[in-house]
């Protein structure tokens, strides 16, 4: 057994006590993707963790061509006002992408660098914003932060679309420190005020970023102990030089990829924070986490609650079909996760806040609608046909297949027995019973956990 402090970030090597099995493969795809279809899980089992993580990071398919095509579809739907069309296309991208880790990390940054069309009211700017997140999602955080600092959507969202020398706005400066980089308690009000002065001169006019030198405060500023005639690039450089920034980022990535139930101590996160300090390469940090002993340990297993997007996209990807994503986007918004509309600058609270009596009922209804043979989703998902296609045609065979597919086969025997004893639907045949079994699996507490 590995030492959780000394060997936490060392690569996981399967052994008799910690074998590479279906449960661990499914765990990997829940965290690094949105679940997986049956063929992907079987290939992962055959290839082992090293090759499987490698494919998640660097897929074999032409991801660039896929994203170019989806970008074109998004552009066609990105007009002024509502971002509902963009929401629909992003869900389709998540369902069909050959690089699910990229979309999973784009979703992470969408929460971390939360920007909402509720105030921006410009789908074109929001499309550009999420495209920026995707471009840097597995790249370098320094490049992402520099780009975000000049992103019109972010500036409008943070009431920083008119940074006049006589009236510097503090909203962006405060978000930069508190939400994006340093975290609470690692800066002062004076740092915020001085940074607001450094950001003067930048305006968003008719959706375009403009700089007016006459509106820039050219006086000396003191930011986080550094003194000079600073502008936006200087502030970004200063904040990236703070140890609090890399610790804050590692903790956020830890909650996303490892566990949101236990707060990691300084000793645990220090190696990753030190590594991140070299060049802010997010991909390297993500890879270290996904390959680690800690990731494949009980301390990380089912220690996150799926957000509504993870929950629903995971169902659709597992069922190997596409559903109407315009309706899906609206249903997920009703469950509390409206893409392109994070509720505050803090993004979505996540964790246990996703789960209550109302949202559990709502998730059950969405799952039932997705599996229904007719209705708003057009009967696109057919668990009976899926099971038969993989050689598990009868209800007796389809039940264990669905437990393997959707939960990595890892449930208590009492739960397994109850699910497999789901009764036939009166007046209906085997397909209806298999749908009922699938719905029973999708509403188990275990399926709500990543």
ABEGO torsion letter per residue (X at the ends): XBBAAAAAABBBBBBAABBBBAAAAAAAAAAABAEBBAAAAAAAAAAEAAAAAAAAABBABBAAAAAAAAAAAAAAABBBEBAAAAAAAAAAAAAABABAAAAAAAAAAAAABBBBAAAAGBAAAAAAAAAAAAAAAABBAAAAAAAAAABAAAAAAAGAABBBAABBBAAAAAAAAAAAAAEBGABBAAAAAAAAAAABGBBBBGGBBBBBAAABBABBBBBGGBBEBBBAAAAAAAAAABAAAAAAAAAAAAAAAABAABBBBAAAAAAAAAAAAAAGBAAAAAAAAAABAAAABAAABGABBBBAAAAAAAAAAAAGBBBBAAAAAAAAAAAGBBBGBBABAAEBAEEAAABBAAAAAAAAAAAAAAABABEAAGGABBAAAAAAAAGBABAAAAAAAAAAAAAGGBBBAAAAAAAAABBBBBGBBAAAAAAAAAAAAAABAAAABX
